[in-house]
């Protein structure tokens, strides 16, 4: 399977085969990675010579095909973070945008009692 990940070092967004990802002893998600599209597409066995990168965010995970993952990666590169549907996030590494709540203005007429009659009653 494939994942769409953002690397911590440079913010690069790329497709990463699941078999390339691992958790280190400190619980930090990392992967071996190469820029070779062919090796990514084939989910080739990672070489020990490939550099290891820290993954800041997994934006979409467990996608069945490279083409589907590549489509999500392309969208992620052109879409703001508030529009993306993150599969998972680490609050230390991401900013969660909250919608501001609109103040509710009551439009209902509150009846006030004056001498037992409602202000809105006609005499």
C-alpha positions as CSV (number, residue, x, y, z in Angstrom):
1,X,0.0,0.0,0.0
2,X,1.0,3.6,-0.4
3,X,0.8,6.7,1.8
4,X,1.0,10.4,1.1
5,X,3.5,12.0,3.5
6,X,5.0,15.3,4.3
7,X,8.7,15.3,5.3
8,X,9.7,17.3,8.3
9,X,13.0,18.6,6.9
10,X,11.8,20.5,3.8
11,X,8.0,20.1,3.7
12,X,8.2,17.9,0.6
13,X,5.0,16.0,0.0
14,X,5.4,12.6,-1.7
15,X,4.0,9.1,-2.1
16,X,5.8,6.7,0.2
17,X,5.3,2.9,0.1
18,X,4.2,1.5,3.5
19,X,7.1,-0.9,3.5
20,X,9.5,2.0,3.5
21,X,8.1,3.5,6.7
22,X,9.1,2.6,10.3
23,X,8.9,3.8,13.8
24,X,12.3,4.5,15.5
25,X,13.2,3.7,19.1
26,X,11.9,7.1,20.2
27,X,8.5,6.6,18.5
28,X,9.3,8.9,15.6
29,X,7.8,8.0,12.3
30,X,10.5,7.8,9.6
31,X,11.1,6.3,6.2
32,X,13.9,5.4,3.8
33,X,13.2,7.3,0.6
34,X,14.5,7.8,-2.9
35,X,13.3,10.3,-5.5
36,X,13.2,7.6,-8.1
37,X,9.5,7.5,-9.3
38,X,10.0,4.0,-10.7
39,X,11.2,2.6,-7.4
40,X,8.4,4.4,-5.6
41,X,5.8,3.1,-8.1
42,X,7.2,-0.5,-7.8
43,X,7.5,-0.2,-4.0
44,X,11.0,-1.6,-4.4
45,X,12.8,-2.9,-1.4
46,X,14.5,0.1,0.2
47,X,18.3,0.2,0.1
48,X,20.2,0.7,3.3
49,X,22.1,3.4,1.4
50,X,18.9,5.5,0.9
51,X,18.6,8.5,3.3
52,X,16.2,8.3,6.3
53,X,13.7,11.1,6.6
54,X,11.4,12.1,9.5
55,X,7.7,12.1,8.4
56,X,6.0,15.2,9.8
57,X,2.5,14.2,8.6
58,X,0.8,11.2,7.0
59,X,-1.8,13.0,4.9
60,X,-3.5,9.9,3.4
61,X,-2.7,6.3,4.3
62,X,-3.2,2.8,3.0
63,X,-4.0,3.7,-0.6
64,X,-4.2,0.6,-2.8
65,X,-2.4,2.0,-5.9
66,X,0.4,4.3,-6.7
67,X,-1.8,6.3,-9.1
68,X,-4.4,7.0,-6.4
69,X,-1.7,8.1,-3.9
70,X,0.0,10.2,-6.6
71,X,-3.3,11.9,-7.2
72,X,-3.7,12.8,-3.5
73,X,-0.1,14.0,-3.4
74,X,-0.7,16.3,-6.3
75,X,-3.8,17.7,-4.7
76,X,-2.0,18.1,-1.4
77,X,0.7,20.2,-3.1
78,X,-1.9,22.6,-4.5
79,X,-4.4,22.7,-1.6
80,X,-4.1,24.6,1.6
81,X,-3.7,22.6,4.8
82,X,-7.2,23.6,6.0
83,X,-8.8,21.9,3.0
84,X,-6.9,18.6,3.3
85,X,-8.4,15.6,5.0
86,X,-5.5,14.4,7.1
87,X,-5.5,10.7,7.8
88,X,-3.6,11.4,11.0
89,X,-1.8,14.3,12.5
90,X,0.6,15.1,15.3
91,X,-0.6,18.2,17.2
92,X,3.0,19.2,17.8
93,X,3.6,19.3,14.0
94,X,0.3,20.7,12.7
95,X,-1.9,23.7,13.2
96,X,-5.6,22.9,13.6
97,X,-7.7,25.7,12.2
98,X,-11.0,26.1,14.1
99,X,-14.0,27.8,12.6
100,X,-15.1,30.8,14.5
101,X,-18.5,30.4,15.9
102,X,-21.0,33.0,14.9
103,X,-22.8,34.8,17.7
104,X,-26.4,33.8,17.7
105,X,-28.7,36.7,17.6
106,X,-32.2,36.0,18.9
107,X,-34.9,37.2,16.6
108,X,-37.8,35.9,18.6
109,X,-39.9,38.4,20.4
110,X,-39.7,38.0,24.1
111,X,-43.0,38.8,25.8
112,X,-42.8,41.2,28.7
113,X,-45.6,41.2,31.2
114,X,-47.0,44.6,32.0
115,X,-50.2,44.7,34.2
116,X,-50.9,41.1,33.2
117,X,-51.0,41.9,29.5
118,X,-48.4,41.1,26.9
119,X,-46.7,44.1,25.2
120,X,-47.6,42.6,21.9
121,X,-51.3,42.0,22.7
122,X,-53.7,44.3,20.9
123,X,-56.3,46.0,23.1
